[in-house]
Amino acid sequence: MNYHNEFLDQVNEEDVLGGFWPGIQLYYPPIKYSPKNGEYESMEQATERMRKHAHQCQAHTLLFDLEDGCRQKALSRELLIKELPIFPERNFQIAVRINPFRTDEYEKDLQMIMKVAQHIDVIVLAKAGELYGAAEIRDLSAWLVGVNPDIEIQPIIEHPRSLKIADELMAFPAVKHVVFGIHDFSKAMAIHLTPEGWIDELLTYLRTLLLEARIAGKGVIGGVEVLINDTPMPEKNIEPDDVRRWLDLHGDHESHVVHGHAVIEAQMGLTGKQLIHPYHIHLCKVAFTPSPKEIKRNVEILQAAIAADALLGGAIKFEGEMLDPPMFGKALQTLLRAYALKSLDEKDKRFAMDVLKKLPITVIRENWPYGRI
């Protein structure tokens, strides 16, 4: 049977695929405390650090923190106003975590954003919905229309009150992903988290949030690790076997924990993870991103399904496994996940789009709810 969804010929790639995911988000303090000197950086020192390190960010998102992790808020805003417009060409997003809705610091954050709105991709709203509910997202969305309507909002779910109305917070077009703020959430629930076991300790709440997000067609960004490994994993290690070998030979306890958590979060379908240390970036990137061999295998699965006319019904035998449409959907998800994390080459992206054109709209939505079709 010759399937072809002519509707997809009339819409652009962004509408179908929903754009790129937040992926690995690295918290970056604008003005940082220096333990060595026992004082906060000067503007000159912060500027030098930003140009040396932030400009070469290897994460998918560089996240400037103006809330809990920022003591020198006024100076940090001044730094961002000065530095964001002169960032070199970049292949990562810039996000700013702002203070809770309608606080004095929130209003000052918005004043700053007005001055550099064209250089910001995402606003991460701290303690979203805790006091005023979904009205916080409604008002911030309306404000952004007149400032830069392309800026996304990522609400942080940091309280059971916010989790309870997560579906309302995700109802706005400006919200494509929400953040699970594990440390504040666990504090509000009086749950004592352990660095190794926090996923199991919060699993019920994480699954609840994932369920609401999947229904709404939104993504969930995972938790911040507090363990810091002593040695970064070399970026040449991208295949699962190479990663496991490096962890076995060179990885410390912290590396194993951080990478293991990222693997679980990726398997659960999260669309990103927040980090506080650069040594976590590659460990988590390889956990979240399908490797070249994984992409190749899933392309071959879909090619075999199409050749057997089984994409929408029927089964095939592939490398000793019986595969049918749900497995084909997962193979397609792997390719689209690679695209969303900027690791799918042009040839494989065109193939994925060709597969999508063979599917009914309802099946596309089941497999990939992040687009706007």
Residue, then its C-alpha position, 0 to 999 in steps of 0.5 A: m500500500n502506498y501511504h502518503n500524508e499530503f497534509l505534511d507536505q504543506v506544513n514546515e518542519e518546525d510545526v511537525l517536529g516541535g523544534f529542539w529540546p532543552g536537552i542538557q541545561l548547565y546552570y551558570p552563575p553570572i556573578k560567582y563567589s570565589p572560595k579562593n579569594g573569599e569574596y564575590e567576583s568583580m564585574e571584570q572578573a565575571t566578564e573574563r570568566m564568561r567570555k572564556h567559558a560560557h561562550q564555548c558552552q558544550a551543553h544544549t542550554l546555558l542557564f543563567d541563574l538569578e534566583d536561589g543560586c544568585r546572591q549578587k542579583a543587581l550586579s548579575r543583571e548588569l552583567l547580562i545586559k552588558e554581555l548577552p548582546i555580544f555573545p558570538e554565534r552559538n548552537f545552544q540556547i540561552a535561558v534565564r531563571i528568574n525570581p518568583f512571580r510578582t516579587d520585587e526581584y521578579e519585576k527587576d528581572l523583567q526590566m532586565i529581560m526587556k533590554v536583552a529580549q532578542h538574546i534570550d530563548v527561554i525564561v525559567l520561572a522559579k516556584a511556578g504556580e505556588l501562590y497565584g496558580a496558572a495566572e502566573i504563566r498567563d500573565l508572563s505569556a501575555w507580557l512576552v507577546g509585547v517583548n519577544p513572543d519567541i521566548e519560551i517559558q519553563p515553569i519549575i515544579e517545586h511544590p506539591r501545589s504546583l504538581k497538582i495544577a501541572d496540567e494548567l501550567m502546561a496549557f499555554p503555548a509558551v510552555k513546551h517543557v516543565v522542570f522538576g525542581i527535585h530539591d525544593f519539591s522534596k523539602a516541601m514534601a519533607i522527603h529526605l533525598t539521597p544523592e544516589g537514590w533521589i529518583d526512586e525517592l521521588l518516582t511517584y511524583l516524577r511519573t505523575l508529572l510525566l503523565e500530565a506532560r505526555i497528555a499535554g504534549k509537553g516535555v519534562i526536564g529532570g533533576v539536578e545532581v549534587l555529586i561532582n566527579d573528579t574527571p570529565m569523560p572525554e567527548k570521543n566516547i559516544e557509543p554505549d560500549d565506549v561509555r561503559r568501558w570508560l566508566d569501568l576503567h576511569g569512572d569514580h563513584e560520582s560519575h557512575v551515579v550521575h550517568g546512571h541517573a541520566v540513563i534512567e531519566a532518558q529511558m523515562g522519556l524526559t526531554g532534558k536535565q539540569l546540571i550544576h557542573p561542567y563535568h556532568i555535561h558529556l556524561c549526561k549528553v551520551a545518556f540522553t542522545p541516541s548514538p550513531k549506531e543506535i540511529k543506524r539500527n533504527v533507520e534499518i528497522l523502519q526501512a525493513a518495515i516499509a519494505a514489508d508494507a508493515l508500518l501501519g499493520g503487520a510484523i517483521k523479523f529483524e535481527g532475531e526479534m519480532l517487531d510490529p507497529p509499536m516497535f516501529g513507533k519507538a524506532l521513529q521516536t529514537l530518530l526524532r529524539a536525536y533530531a530534538l537533541k541536535s544529533l541527527d544528520e540531514k540525510d536521516k532527518r529527511f528519512a524520518m520526515d518521509v516516514l512521518k508522511k506515511l503515517p496518519i496524524t493520530v499516529i504521529r501525535e501518539n509517537w511524537p506529541y511535541g509538534r504543533i500539527 
